[in-house]
Amino acid sequence: MMEAPFVKDSVTKSKVVEIDGNGDVVFELSSTEPAAAKTHLLVSSKVLSLVSPVLEKVCAWETQVPQTKVLSASEGLATFVPKKRPTSKSQTLPVIALPEDDTETFTLLCKITHHQMSGVPNALEPDSIAKFASMCHKYDCIEAVSHSSFRWFQAMAIESHNAEELSKLLFAAFVLDMPEGFERISARILLIHTGPFLQLPGFTDHDLAPPTLLADFAAKHAILTMELKDALHRTLGTGGGCTFAYKRFASYLRCLQSAGLWLPSYAYIIQPTHCLLHLFIVQVNEPFYQEYCRQGKGCSECNKYRHFSFGEEFDKEKEEVIKGPIGLCLDCVSTGRESFRTNQCRIKHAV
């Protein structure tokens, strides 16, 4: 990809970027800053027509698309004439204005579709990838950029993003059809979210958001919460026996209560101020008692619980819960779970 020097027309300065030196069409992109230079991209209409049916129509400038104008050397922008083939000063190229499109995002789209991969970043910020996803949907070229999309989501550090950023990433994964990324990001949202699912800013405020998304999150959250509660029940169900064993059991209940995971009513809960991640990472290790029960030297229960840890047992139970995918299935969200009923989900899951 070559970048031509700045040239002037009769009104403003213009930055010329040659995505394809042999290109046959120019896209004019405006900056959000009124005084900033416009960017003109020299691209191949053939390449864009192959990857996007929408851009195919846009590039068909012979059909007098309303936003199309013809640029000639006399307008002071002769650098638009491809340098790699013989030209004459009278030769003209079509210039198609895209005033509504973000310059950086559309430039990135053109670089990817023209296989100018040296100019494609290895990672994108949540705002940038959300804009990119929206543009790919607009121009119907999601499949053409799938290799870059997959690379971005595969290398993404999900844990480093906050809830709002995760919502934008989830939107991008949904639009760009990245099932693995969608499952990973939604799993993280499920774990760190507190309270009811009323909105996911950056996703649910978009027209492309599926209408059942929040309900899907709420249902999955309820299932995951119940599975974790059952894991805790199974752990506590191992307690009992002699006096020594009861002390160990009661001690662990007090530790759970201080961690916000248990109430004296024996309702094993997660406090509203806690997220599911708290239950996964909390370390509740009960203190050990050295005395024996009333039978003197101890009984079989004494010996059993002297080397038994409720905390370690609970950790094992939690590992079973998260052994499989715990996030949402993109195919189920997109099809209203029809993909699950017909066994066509790309991410296999039990419920």
Buried (B, 14 or more C-beta within 10 A) or exposed (E): BEEBEEBEEEEEEBBBBBBBBEBBBBBBBBBEEEEEBBBBBBBBBEBBBBBBEBBBEBBBBEEEBEEBBEBBBEBEBBBBBBEEEEEEEEBEBBBBBBEEBBBBBBBBBBBBBBEBEEBBEEEBEBEBBBBBBBBBBBBBBBEBBBEBBBBBBEEBEBEEBEBEBBBBBBBBBBBBBBBBBBBBBBBBBBBBBBEEBEEBEBBBEBEEBBEBBBEBBBBBBEBBBEBBBEBBEBBBEBBEBBBBBBBBBEBBBEBBEEBBBBEEEEEBBBEEEBBBBBBBEBEBEBEEBEEBBEEEEBBEBBBBBBEBBBBEBBBEBBEEBBEEBBBBBBBBBBBEBEBBEEEEBEBEBEE
